[in-house]
Every structure is written in C-alpha cells, then in structure tokens.
Amino acid sequence: MPERGGRPGEFGMIARYLRPLADDPGAFGLTDDAALLRPETGFDLVLTKDMVAAGVHFFPDDPPESIARKALRVNLSDLAAKGATPIGYLLGLALPADWTEDWMAGFSAGLAEDQRRYGIPLLGGDTVKSPDGLMLSVTALGQVPAGSIVRRAGAALGDVIVVSGTIGDAALGLRLRLGTLDGSAAGEGASHLLDRYLHPQPRLGLAEAVRSFASASLDISDGLIGDLGHITRTSGVSAVVEAARVPLSDAARALIATDPTAFASVVTGGDDYEILTTMPEARFAAYQAAADRAGIPVAVIGRVIEGQGPPVVTDAQGNIISLGRSSHDHF
C-alpha cells in the first residue's frame, strides 16, 4: 500500500474508505474493472448522471459529509422524478492534491449514512487527481416497472402544474452564503435556507405516485421556471404559473416581503430538487392523497396552456411578472 506524505496511495485510499461502501455482491468489493447488475424481471433500468464541482455546486470549505450527500442526493432526485426506485450508483472522484485522510473519512461516512437512508450501494467508479479542485460525478441507477418511466414530454393542454415541498429555499440559502441577500428578516429561518442549499431532500417517496398520475415530470435543479420550460418545450405547449400559489417556507416569505429581488430568485434559482409534475386535474386529488401518505406536501401552482413560448408567472391581477432570466445556466 504505497504511502504519500503519510496518506495511502490511490488503491489504499479506495480499500480504506470506498470498499466498505461497496457491499453489494455485484460490486465484487471494488476488486474488478466493472460491476454486475441484474434488474428484476419486468423492470426497465433508469440511469442518470450529475456532476458537482467545488466553487460551482458547493463551497470548497463545506463539510465533506455534506458534499457527499449532495453529490448522491441530486442524482436520487432525478430518479424520483422519473418514478424510479434506486438500486445502485457509480462514483467518479477527482481529488485535489492536498486531500487529507480526515476529509476522506468524513466524505465516506456521509456516503455510508445516505446509503443506509436510501437503501442504495456503491457499485464501482474511478478516482483521479484533480488539478482544479474537488469534482465528483455520480451515476445513479434505478428501475421502474417496464414501460412506466415518466418523461419530460407528455404535458397536455389543461393539465395542472404541481410541485412538491417549498420552492426557492436553496436559492435564497445560496444568496445568504454569497452575501447578496440580507437574511435578518428570516430570523432563525435563515438556518433552514442554508441547510436546504447544503442538503437536498430527494423525494423518493413520490416515485410511485409520479408513475401513477403524472403526465410529465422532472426535478427542479436549475430553477422552477427554467425546468418547467424544459417540460413545455418537449411537450409542444406553454404554461402559466400563479405567483401566489407557489409554496414558500416562512423564511422565504419573510425575505420576499423585505427584498424585491428575492421572489425572482425563488422561481428562477436552482438547487430546489423538488418534483415538478403535470397531470390532468382529475388526477390531482389521488396524487395528493398518495403524497400525504408519504409525508410530502404538494401544491398546484398553475396550468398548461396552448402556445410555444416560455412559461410565464402572473400576479394576483393576472399581469405577467418580469423575472429577468428563467433559470440557472452553467455556461
């Protein structure tokens, strides 16, 4: 086991910190070049990949446990929005030259805790040295009953637009971290906003309900209006969102009341990782009942309409609210 500056080398680091996470027989204890996965008979595989990078998706000084959770959870959120149950994941880990064993121990502990929480094992991956800071790539694998995946395309005229949870908390939490928003109005609620940015909550409890009732679905990663635009473009429709119906936390509501820029951040900022669906209005009561059983609040915020333009947000009088931009854009 080669050592570098008192630390294990690549293979020693894998054996010490990552191999204990690979407890599925198909992972072969991370001793082979690939893993073996057998989906259940009658199920389709669902695959998704998200990358996260220091200085882009998290702060370099965030706790390693939190970085691990975010990297895994943003992928699990994608699976939930497709109606899928997670069955495993692959991890690509690009570590800066100054990584420490304490950091790696915290990182692997964060992954281990979430593996237990969500019932998902590490199946394999790769580790490299990064010249540009910490980067992580997770490929999550899930399964759905054959033919039941819910795609972005599928929204139809008259469908209601439904979201889970509260919207905009993570975007406001990021602004608090960056110092571009005065959080004093939020009071103790500021800690809630900061946590929502740091620790996404994948809505896996909604997966079955999404499969059963949604006509289109995705998770909100780049902002409510931008992600709704993904649905409307692929479905050949448009949409209107009523600002007053967008569910808000008490902390977000307090900040909107004192800062005129906060509402635009709520509906265009990223990192919510809530589930955005469309469905015929007649299905909503059953969807809501299923969500209630899962302990996840859902709310109707608008409707799918005819047209080819981007979604719009209206105030109580029906006037269109100018937002400046529709979503987060990596480029």
NURORO-978523 format. One record per residue (C-alpha): x, y, z. Coordinates in steps of 0.05 Angstrom, whole numbers, padded with zeros to 5 digits, always signed. Example, Ala and Ser with C-alpha at 12.3 -4.5 7.8 and 13.67 -1.06 7.14 Angstrom:
<atoms>
+00246-00090+00156
+00273-00021+00143
</atoms>
This chain:
<atoms>
+00000+00000+00000
+00042+00059-00024
+00041+00119+00021
+00047+00192+00001
+00062+00242+00056
+00033+00194+00108
-00030+00182+00067
-00048+00119+00030
-00040+00118-00045
-00098+00112-00093
-00111+00038-00083
-00100+00042-00009
-00149+00100-00004
-00201+00060-00043
-00191+00000+00002
-00195+00040+00066
-00253+00088+00050
-00293+00065-00010
-00291-00011-00009
-00333-00014+00055
-00388+00023+00017
-00390-00030-00038
-00427-00084-00001
-00470-00108-00059
-00444-00176-00086
-00444-00147-00157
-00392-00095-00137
-00341-00150-00124
-00312-00109-00068
-00285-00059-00119
-00233-00110-00139
-00253-00116-00213
-00258-00068-00273
-00335-00069-00275
-00395-00087-00233
-00451-00136-00247
-00524-00114-00241
-00585-00156-00253
-00650-00115-00256
-00713-00150-00233
-00754-00186-00286
-00805-00140-00316
-00768-00076-00299
-00731-00024-00341
-00666+00007-00319
-00664+00083-00308
-00596+00117-00309
-00577+00188-00292
-00512+00226-00281
-00498+00292-00246
-00430+00324-00234
-00416+00372-00177
-00354+00416-00172
-00324+00458-00117
-00339+00531-00127
-00398+00515-00173
-00445+00469-00136
-00417+00473-00066
-00366+00514-00027
-00296+00484-00021
-00300+00490+00055
-00367+00455+00062
-00364+00394+00108
-00342+00332+00069
-00403+00294+00095
-00448+00347+00064
-00412+00346-00002
-00420+00271-00006
-00495+00275+00010
-00507+00329-00042
-00470+00292-00097
-00511+00229-00085
-00578+00262-00070
-00582+00305-00132
-00579+00241-00173
-00631+00206-00130
-00676+00265-00141
-00672+00253-00216
-00692+00180-00205
-00752+00201-00162
-00777+00248-00217
-00776+00191-00266
-00816+00147-00219
-00755+00102-00207
-00730+00064-00146
-00654+00070-00136
-00614+00005-00139
-00541+00028-00141
-00492+00082-00161
-00422+00093-00191
-00376+00146-00163
-00323+00187-00200
-00279+00223-00151
-00228+00275-00172
-00189+00295-00110
-00143+00356-00105
-00071+00342-00087
-00080+00367-00015
-00135+00319+00005
-00130+00292+00076
-00150+00227+00109
-00195+00266+00156
-00232+00295+00096
-00238+00227+00063
-00263+00194+00127
-00318+00247+00133
-00336+00240+00059
-00342+00165+00062
-00382+00170+00127
-00431+00217+00093
-00440+00168+00036
-00448+00109+00083
-00503+00145+00122
-00542+00162+00059
-00533+00092+00031
-00568+00066+00093
-00621+00121+00089
-00639+00108+00017
-00621+00034+00011
-00570+00042-00045
-00500+00011-00051
-00437+00036-00085
-00424-00009-00145
-00359+00020-00173
-00326+00081-00202
-00259+00115-00211
-00211+00161-00173
-00162+00211-00203
-00121+00271-00181
-00153+00338-00199
-00112+00399-00218
-00172+00446-00209
-00205+00429-00143
-00252+00375-00120
-00300+00346-00171
-00350+00289-00164
-00390+00251-00215
-00445+00203-00193
-00483+00157-00240
-00545+00132-00205
-00583+00071-00229
-00656+00057-00215
-00712+00014-00241
-00785+00023-00259
-00838-00028-00280
-00828-00038-00354
-00856+00019-00396
-00874+00064-00337
-00819+00117-00337
-00847+00188-00335
-00812+00234-00383
-00809+00310-00393
-00852+00303-00455
-00925+00288-00441
-00955+00352-00413
-01023+00365-00445
-01068+00426-00451
-01107+00436-00387
-01060+00396-00343
-01047+00426-00275
-00975+00441-00255
-00956+00411-00188
-00894+00419-00143
-00872+00384-00080
-00847+00418-00018
-00829+00492-00017
-00795+00529-00074
-00734+00575-00073
-00705+00559-00005
-00639+00534-00033
-00631+00593-00080
-00642+00641-00022
-00594+00600+00021
-00541+00607-00032
-00552+00682-00034
-00543+00684+00041
-00477+00647+00034
-00455+00695-00020
-00476+00756+00020
-00521+00783-00035
-00583+00780+00009
-00595+00807+00079
-00622+00748+00118
-00642+00787+00181
-00716+00786+00162
-00713+00709+00161
-00690+00706+00233
-00678+00635+00256
-00707+00612+00189
-00641+00631+00156
-00611+00566+00181
-00667+00528+00145
-00650+00563+00079
-00576+00549+00087
-00590+00476+00101
-00635+00469+00040
-00577+00491-00004
-00528+00445+00030
-00572+00383+00037
-00622+00368-00019
-00680+00323+00000
-00695+00274-00057
-00769+00260-00059
-00764+00185-00069
-00829+00176-00030
-00865+00206-00090
-00837+00159-00143
-00896+00111-00145
-00946+00169-00146
-00908+00202-00203
-00913+00137-00243
-00986+00130-00228
-01012+00201-00240
-00963+00247-00275
-00964+00262-00350
-00894+00294-00347
-00843+00302-00292
-00773+00326-00274
-00737+00351-00212
-00724+00425-00202
-00649+00433-00206
-00640+00495-00250
-00700+00535-00225
-00775+00527-00226
-00790+00567-00289
-00730+00543-00328
-00745+00470-00313
-00819+00480-00328
-00795+00507-00394
-00760+00440-00407
-00827+00406-00399
-00866+00455-00443
-00814+00455-00499
-00811+00379-00505
-00887+00375-00499
-00902+00429-00550
-00943+00472-00502
-00935+00532-00456
-00954+00545-00383
-00975+00598-00334
-00954+00598-00261
-00992+00639-00209
-00942+00672-00162
-00990+00670-00103
-00996+00594-00108
-00921+00578-00106
-00910+00544-00038
-00860+00582+00005
-00827+00570+00072
-00838+00621+00126
-00765+00644+00118
-00772+00654+00043
-00837+00692+00052
-00804+00738+00102
-00747+00754+00055
-00794+00766-00004
-00832+00816+00038
-00768+00857+00051
-00727+00848-00013
-00758+00859-00082
-00704+00814-00115
-00720+00753-00072
-00781+00729-00110
-00744+00725-00176
-00691+00683-00141
-00745+00637-00114
-00774+00619-00182
-00711+00621-00224
-00656+00598-00176
-00631+00527-00175
-00620+00471-00125
-00691+00460-00101
-00692+00386-00120
-00767+00385-00111
-00811+00346-00160
-00846+00385-00215
-00903+00348-00250
-00961+00360-00295
-01024+00318-00295
-01098+00321-00313
-01135+00360-00259
-01178+00299-00244
-01117+00260-00221
-01091+00312-00171
-01134+00290-00112
-01107+00219-00117
-01036+00245-00126
-01043+00290-00065
-01070+00232-00023
-01010+00190-00042
-00963+00247-00026
-00997+00257+00041
-00986+00183+00057
-00912+00194+00041
-00910+00256+00085
-00892+00302+00027
-00934+00365+00014
-00954+00380-00058
-00989+00440-00088
-01020+00462-00154
-00985+00526-00179
-01012+00536-00250
-01036+00505-00313
-01011+00481-00381
-01037+00526-00437
-01034+00529-00513
-00973+00561-00544
-00899+00553-00559
-00870+00608-00515
-00835+00601-00448
-00876+00594-00384
-00899+00659-00352
-00911+00679-00280
-00971+00723-00263
-00991+00764-00203
-01059+00766-00169
-01087+00811-00224
-01063+00766-00280
-01006+00811-00301
-00942+00778-00324
-00884+00787-00274
-00817+00804-00306
-00763+00758-00279
-00701+00778-00318
-00679+00706-00330
-00713+00640-00327
-00663+00593-00296
-00592+00577-00274
-00545+00564-00332
-00476+00531-00322
-00448+00568-00382
</atoms>
